[in-house]
Amino acid sequence: MEQVREVLREVERWPEWAPTVTSVRRLDDGPLAVGSSARVEQPRIPATEYVVTELEPSRSFTWVATGPGVRTTARHLLEELGTSGTRVTLAVEQAGPVGVVMGRFYRRLTDRYLTAEAEGIKARSEGRV
């Protein structure tokens, strides 16, 4: 589980293993913590600034991006499965008047991105990337 945690925690290295992430630039220093922020660039999605709103060390973090009429919440959860490994759950939620429309418009793309990111986390954690 420690390797998976490290892969998720090092957000600036996501472009190395996630084909869905072009760039992640931390906007502050130090370890990822509540209040940490980063600018994330992804293909076909406008560059977005996320702020960590929840963090349970070694288990999960949530970050949120806001804009006029939209609030995007991205959750990253790890569950220890004993000797059989670690389960990673990734989720994105769009809220607000614009967010609801964007969520519907981007749903297929978001689902593809989440699948690719989960596969990338697995490959990176296993040393295949």
Order of alpha helices (4+ residues) and beta strands (2+ residues): alpha-beta-beta-beta-beta-beta-beta-alpha
